[in-house]
Amino acid sequence: MPQVKAVLTTSIDEEPPASFMLKPKLQRWQNVKWLRWVKSQPCVCCKRPADDPHHIIGHGQYGIGTKAHDLFTIPLCRECHNELHRDPKIWEQKHGSQIVLLFRFLDRSLGIGAIV
């Protein structure tokens, strides 16, 4: 696979202060640069140009009215995105699990050097 310029550079805090708390307030990870890159990739369903970075829904990520971390996004064209929000269950029967699609997308992103 051809390498691309890194879009996301990671760092690991081996002892984040919140890890020592019994019930830490979880913070949502946000990254506009990552979202911009996600929507520049082809739709994971139909391979047409993506319009939206879709935040994974319905798999235990947070509650009603909240979004998953920006890292948990897949590129979707508007048609596929609207279809998913109309009926996630039918969409997943047709296109596969959002979790599997996310795994494949992150694997590709790491493999081409978009995440280092």
N, CA and C atoms as a LAMMPS dump frame, in Angstrom:
ITEM: TIMESTEP
0
ITEM: NUMBER OF ATOMS
348
ITEM: BOX BOUNDS ff ff ff
-5.0000000000000000e+02 5.0000000000000000e+02
-5.0000000000000000e+02 5.0000000000000000e+02
-5.0000000000000000e+02 5.0000000000000000e+02
ITEM: ATOMS id mol type element x y z
1 1 1 N 0.84 -1.186 0
2 1 2 C 0 0 0
3 1 3 C 0.88 1.243 0
4 2 1 N 0.509 2.258 -0.762
5 2 2 C 1.306 3.485 -0.764
6 2 3 C 1.137 4.247 0.549
7 3 1 N 2.223 4.829 1.016
8 3 2 C 2.187 5.622 2.245
9 3 3 C 1.596 6.996 1.953
10 4 1 N 0.916 7.557 2.925
11 4 2 C 0.391 8.914 2.837
12 4 3 C 1.006 9.715 3.973
13 5 1 N 0.875 11.025 3.89
14 5 2 C 1.356 11.868 4.983
15 5 3 C 0.492 11.6 6.216
16 6 1 N 1.12 11.421 7.358
17 6 2 C 0.387 11.112 8.588
18 6 3 C -0.635 12.194 8.902
19 7 1 N -1.843 11.771 9.199
20 7 2 C -2.922 12.676 9.564
21 7 3 C -3.057 12.744 11.076
22 8 1 N -2.757 11.64 11.73
23 8 2 C -2.942 11.532 13.168
24 8 3 C -1.688 10.942 13.791
25 9 1 N -1.118 11.661 14.736
26 9 2 C 0.041 11.175 15.471
27 9 3 C -0.412 10.859 16.889
28 10 1 N -0.128 9.661 17.344
29 10 2 C -0.594 9.242 18.663
30 10 3 C 0.492 9.384 19.716
31 11 1 N 0.06 9.537 20.938
32 11 2 C 0.975 9.495 22.08
33 11 3 C 0.251 8.738 23.186
34 12 1 N 1.008 8.065 24.012
35 12 2 C 0.431 7.248 25.075
36 12 3 C 0.844 7.808 26.431
37 13 1 N -0.145 8.097 27.277
38 13 2 C 0.12 8.493 28.661
39 13 3 C -0.004 7.217 29.486
40 14 1 N 1.095 6.706 29.99
41 14 2 C 1.08 5.43 30.702
42 14 3 C 0.418 5.505 32.072
43 15 1 N 0.264 6.707 32.612
44 15 2 C -0.395 6.872 33.907
45 15 3 C -1.298 8.112 33.897
46 16 1 N -2.379 8.08 33.108
47 16 2 C -3.264 9.245 33.115
48 16 3 C -3.904 9.403 34.493
49 17 1 N -3.987 10.622 35.008
50 17 2 C -4.543 10.84 36.348
51 17 3 C -5.92 10.202 36.544
52 18 1 N -6.766 10.239 35.52
53 18 2 C -8.118 9.685 35.656
54 18 3 C -8.108 8.179 35.892
55 19 1 N -7.03 7.49 35.508
56 19 2 C -6.982 6.031 35.694
57 19 3 C -6.891 5.643 37.169
58 20 1 N -6.578 6.601 38.031
59 20 2 C -6.474 6.326 39.46
60 20 3 C -7.767 6.648 40.208
61 21 1 N -8.776 7.139 39.504
62 21 2 C -10.057 7.485 40.118
63 21 3 C -11.019 6.303 40.021
64 22 1 N -11.891 6.162 41.021
65 22 2 C -12.869 5.077 41.001
66 22 3 C -13.886 5.253 39.88
67 23 1 N -14.387 6.467 39.724
68 23 2 C -15.371 6.751 38.679
69 23 3 C -14.955 8.014 37.931
70 24 1 N -13.972 7.9 37.051
71 24 2 C -13.52 9.095 36.333
72 24 3 C -14.577 9.584 35.345
73 25 1 N -14.623 10.886 35.153
74 25 2 C -15.506 11.46 34.134
75 25 3 C -14.809 11.244 32.794
76 26 1 N -15.435 10.445 31.951
77 26 2 C -14.832 10.146 30.66
78 26 3 C -14.943 11.35 29.733
79 27 1 N -13.889 11.593 28.998
80 27 2 C -13.866 12.713 28.064
81 27 3 C -13.933 12.18 26.641
82 28 1 N -14.731 12.828 25.823
83 28 2 C -14.855 12.435 24.422
84 28 3 C -13.639 12.939 23.653
85 29 1 N -12.982 12.044 22.904
86 29 2 C -11.816 12.416 22.101
87 29 3 C -12.308 13.036 20.803
88 30 1 N -11.835 14.251 20.514
89 30 2 C -12.242 14.967 19.305
90 30 3 C -11.007 15.373 18.519
91 31 1 N -11.101 15.276 17.18
92 31 2 C -9.986 15.667 16.333
93 31 3 C -10.513 16.043 14.952
94 32 1 N -10.596 17.345 14.687
95 32 2 C -11.134 17.859 13.431
96 32 3 C -10.297 17.405 12.239
97 33 1 N -8.99 17.369 12.403
98 33 2 C -8.105 16.95 11.313
99 33 3 C -8.402 15.501 10.909
100 34 1 N -8.607 14.641 11.889
101 34 2 C -8.939 13.242 11.612
102 34 3 C -10.273 13.147 10.866
103 35 1 N -11.294 13.876 11.332
104 35 2 C -12.605 13.838 10.68
105 35 3 C -12.526 14.328 9.238
106 36 1 N -11.743 15.362 9.013
107 36 2 C -11.571 15.889 7.659
108 36 3 C -10.957 14.815 6.755
109 37 1 N -9.966 14.088 7.28
110 37 2 C -9.322 13.042 6.491
111 37 3 C -10.289 11.879 6.237
112 38 1 N -11.045 11.486 7.27
113 38 2 C -11.998 10.375 7.12
114 38 3 C -12.957 10.659 5.976
115 39 1 N -13.505 11.87 5.931
116 39 2 C -14.479 12.154 4.876
117 39 3 C -13.833 12.374 3.511
118 40 1 N -12.509 12.409 3.458
119 40 2 C -11.823 12.497 2.16
120 40 3 C -11.599 11.108 1.551
121 41 1 N -11.918 10.061 2.319
122 41 2 C -11.729 8.687 1.857
123 41 3 C -13 8.177 1.176
124 42 1 N -12.899 7.111 0.384
125 42 2 C -14.101 6.571 -0.259
126 42 3 C -15.064 5.961 0.762
127 43 1 N -16.338 6.003 0.443
128 43 2 C -17.376 5.391 1.276
129 43 3 C -17.036 3.912 1.477
130 44 1 N -17.106 3.439 2.718
131 44 2 C -16.757 2.042 3
132 44 3 C -17.788 1.058 2.451
133 45 1 N -18.948 1.559 2.021
134 45 2 C -19.988 0.676 1.481
135 45 3 C -19.958 0.601 -0.038
136 46 1 N -20.014 1.759 -0.683
137 46 2 C -20.192 1.789 -2.141
138 46 3 C -18.974 2.311 -2.893
139 47 1 N -17.954 2.766 -2.164
140 47 2 C -16.686 3.265 -2.734
141 47 3 C -16.814 4.606 -3.462
142 48 1 N -18.006 5.212 -3.441
143 48 2 C -18.143 6.558 -4.009
144 48 3 C -17.474 7.547 -3.066
145 49 1 N -17.25 8.795 -3.507
146 49 2 C -16.66 9.786 -2.603
147 49 3 C -17.529 9.951 -1.348
148 50 1 N -16.882 9.956 -0.203
149 50 2 C -17.615 10.104 1.063
150 50 3 C -17.962 11.572 1.288
151 51 1 N -19.072 11.785 1.947
152 51 2 C -19.503 13.132 2.324
153 51 3 C -19.393 13.342 3.823
154 52 1 N -19.498 12.255 4.57
155 52 2 C -19.616 12.361 6.019
156 52 3 C -18.698 11.38 6.744
157 53 1 N -18.104 11.814 7.868
158 53 2 C -17.475 10.863 8.772
159 53 3 C -18.569 10.382 9.737
160 54 1 N -18.961 9.127 9.637
161 54 2 C -20.048 8.593 10.462
162 54 3 C -19.512 8.083 11.792
163 55 1 N -20.034 8.61 12.899
164 55 2 C -19.695 8.123 14.239
165 55 3 C -20.514 6.853 14.5
166 56 1 N -19.839 5.777 14.872
167 56 2 C -20.48 4.49 15.114
168 56 3 C -21.622 4.65 16.124
169 57 1 N -22.766 4.027 15.821
170 57 2 C -23.933 4.107 16.711
171 57 3 C -24.427 2.697 17.056
172 58 1 N -25.109 2.6 18.197
173 58 2 C -25.797 1.371 18.557
174 58 3 C -24.93 0.23 19.043
175 59 1 N -23.706 0.506 19.445
176 59 2 C -22.817 -0.558 19.91
177 59 3 C -22.248 -0.235 21.291
178 60 1 N -23.075 0.368 22.144
179 60 2 C -22.674 0.614 23.522
180 60 3 C -21.798 1.827 23.736
181 61 1 N -21.649 2.665 22.73
182 61 2 C -20.854 3.877 22.882
183 61 3 C -21.721 4.984 23.455
184 62 1 N -21.501 5.284 24.714
185 62 2 C -22.189 6.385 25.392
186 62 3 C -23.693 6.199 25.386
187 63 1 N -24.432 7.295 25.508
188 63 2 C -25.878 7.202 25.622
189 63 3 C -26.584 7.984 24.537
190 64 1 N -27.861 8.156 24.734
191 64 2 C -28.68 8.885 23.773
192 64 3 C -28.225 10.34 23.73
193 65 1 N -28.102 10.88 22.526
194 65 2 C -27.732 12.28 22.362
195 65 3 C -26.249 12.558 22.469
196 66 1 N -25.429 11.515 22.54
197 66 2 C -23.982 11.707 22.591
198 66 3 C -23.33 10.952 21.436
199 67 1 N -22.156 11.4 21.057
200 67 2 C -21.426 10.771 19.955
201 67 3 C -20.261 9.958 20.484
202 68 1 N -19.874 8.978 19.68
203 68 2 C -18.666 8.208 19.972
204 68 3 C -17.451 9.107 19.753
205 69 1 N -16.307 8.667 20.229
206 69 2 C -15.058 9.389 19.979
207 69 3 C -14.875 9.579 18.471
208 70 1 N -14.213 10.657 18.079
209 70 2 C -13.983 10.913 16.657
210 70 3 C -13.166 9.811 15.988
211 71 1 N -12.362 9.091 16.754
212 71 2 C -11.595 7.989 16.17
213 71 3 C -12.517 6.886 15.658
214 72 1 N -13.686 6.742 16.285
215 72 2 C -14.622 5.682 15.912
216 72 3 C -15.563 6.155 14.809
217 73 1 N -14.98 6.537 13.681
218 73 2 C -15.746 7.016 12.531
219 73 3 C -15.344 6.248 11.283
220 74 1 N -16.299 6.137 10.363
221 74 2 C -16.043 5.535 9.059
222 74 3 C -16.543 6.499 7.988
223 75 1 N -15.908 6.497 6.811
224 75 2 C -16.363 7.382 5.743
225 75 3 C -17.595 6.805 5.041
226 76 1 N -18.631 7.626 4.915
227 76 2 C -19.847 7.23 4.211
228 76 3 C -20.28 8.328 3.256
229 77 1 N -20.826 7.919 2.102
230 77 2 C -21.446 8.903 1.212
231 77 3 C -22.778 9.301 1.855
232 78 1 N -23.363 10.368 1.396
233 78 2 C -24.607 10.859 2.004
234 78 3 C -25.722 9.824 1.921
235 79 1 N -25.834 9.15 0.778
236 79 2 C -26.9 8.157 0.603
237 79 3 C -26.763 7.006 1.611
238 80 1 N -25.565 6.455 1.736
239 80 2 C -25.339 5.352 2.686
240 80 3 C -25.508 5.824 4.131
241 81 1 N -25.094 7.061 4.42
242 81 2 C -25.219 7.606 5.774
243 81 3 C -26.692 7.775 6.149
244 82 1 N -27.478 8.341 5.236
245 82 2 C -28.908 8.512 5.504
246 82 3 C -29.596 7.163 5.689
247 83 1 N -29.217 6.198 4.85
248 83 2 C -29.782 4.851 4.936
249 83 3 C -29.476 4.224 6.302
250 84 1 N -28.271 4.405 6.776
251 84 2 C -27.868 3.848 8.074
252 84 3 C -28.695 4.446 9.206
253 85 1 N -28.895 5.762 9.187
254 85 2 C -29.646 6.405 10.266
255 85 3 C -31.143 6.111 10.184
256 86 1 N -31.644 5.766 8.996
257 86 2 C -33.057 5.379 8.874
258 86 3 C -33.324 4.054 9.594
259 87 1 N -32.417 3.087 9.394
260 87 2 C -32.607 1.78 10.027
261 87 3 C -31.267 1.059 10.151
262 88 1 N -30.561 1.271 11.277
263 88 2 C -29.235 0.667 11.447
264 88 3 C -29.22 -0.859 11.315
265 89 1 N -30.267 -1.508 11.796
266 89 2 C -30.302 -2.973 11.752
267 89 3 C -30.324 -3.481 10.302
268 90 1 N -31.193 -2.928 9.488
269 90 2 C -31.272 -3.334 8.078
270 90 3 C -29.986 -2.956 7.355
271 91 1 N -29.446 -1.772 7.659
272 91 2 C -28.199 -1.325 7.026
273 91 3 C -27.072 -2.312 7.315
274 92 1 N -26.96 -2.763 8.569
275 92 2 C -25.893 -3.706 8.924
276 92 3 C -26.108 -5.075 8.281
277 93 1 N -27.357 -5.478 8.081
278 93 2 C -27.611 -6.735 7.367
279 93 3 C -27.129 -6.635 5.92
280 94 1 N -27.278 -5.452 5.343
281 94 2 C -26.895 -5.228 3.944
282 94 3 C -25.391 -5.004 3.781
283 95 1 N -24.784 -4.191 4.663
284 95 2 C -23.392 -3.759 4.487
285 95 3 C -22.405 -4.385 5.466
286 96 1 N -22.901 -5.008 6.521
287 96 2 C -22.025 -5.582 7.539
288 96 3 C -21.983 -4.71 8.78
289 97 1 N -21.43 -5.257 9.822
290 97 2 C -21.347 -4.574 11.111
291 97 3 C -20.507 -3.3 11.024
292 98 1 N -21.003 -2.236 11.658
293 98 2 C -20.223 -0.998 11.724
294 98 3 C -18.881 -1.246 12.405
295 99 1 N -18.867 -2.148 13.388
296 99 2 C -17.634 -2.446 14.125
297 99 3 C -16.602 -3.084 13.197
298 100 1 N -17.033 -4.027 12.371
299 100 2 C -16.111 -4.67 11.422
300 100 3 C -15.623 -3.654 10.396
301 101 1 N -16.524 -2.821 9.884
302 101 2 C -16.126 -1.79 8.915
303 101 3 C -15.145 -0.806 9.545
304 102 1 N -15.38 -0.445 10.806
305 102 2 C -14.464 0.445 11.52
306 102 3 C -13.098 -0.216 11.679
307 103 1 N -13.084 -1.481 12.087
308 103 2 C -11.822 -2.203 12.247
309 103 3 C -11.031 -2.203 10.94
310 104 1 N -11.701 -2.519 9.841
311 104 2 C -11.024 -2.545 8.534
312 104 3 C -10.509 -1.163 8.146
313 105 1 N -11.315 -0.131 8.415
314 105 2 C -10.908 1.227 8.066
315 105 3 C -9.703 1.665 8.899
316 106 1 N -9.725 1.388 10.201
317 106 2 C -8.586 1.744 11.055
318 106 3 C -7.346 0.943 10.669
319 107 1 N -7.531 -0.329 10.33
320 107 2 C -6.409 -1.164 9.899
321 107 3 C -5.771 -0.582 8.637
322 108 1 N -6.594 -0.183 7.684
323 108 2 C -6.084 0.437 6.453
324 108 3 C -5.404 1.769 6.763
325 109 1 N -6.019 2.566 7.625
326 109 2 C -5.454 3.872 7.981
327 109 3 C -4.075 3.723 8.611
328 110 1 N -3.922 2.739 9.484
329 110 2 C -2.613 2.46 10.085
330 110 3 C -1.643 1.938 9.029
331 111 1 N -2.131 1.049 8.171
332 111 2 C -1.283 0.426 7.161
333 111 3 C -0.719 1.389 6.135
334 112 1 N -1.476 2.434 5.809
335 112 2 C -0.982 3.399 4.814
336 112 3 C -0.263 4.582 5.458
337 113 1 N -0.177 4.578 6.783
338 113 2 C 0.574 5.63 7.466
339 113 3 C -0.209 6.878 7.809
340 114 1 N -1.55 6.811 7.732
341 114 2 C -2.355 7.978 8.107
342 114 3 C -2.347 8.179 9.62
343 115 1 N -2.151 7.087 10.357
344 115 2 C -2.015 7.137 11.816
345 115 3 C -0.627 6.612 12.15
346 116 1 N 0.156 7.421 12.85
347 116 2 C 1.498 6.973 13.271
348 116 3 C 1.679 7.225 14.753
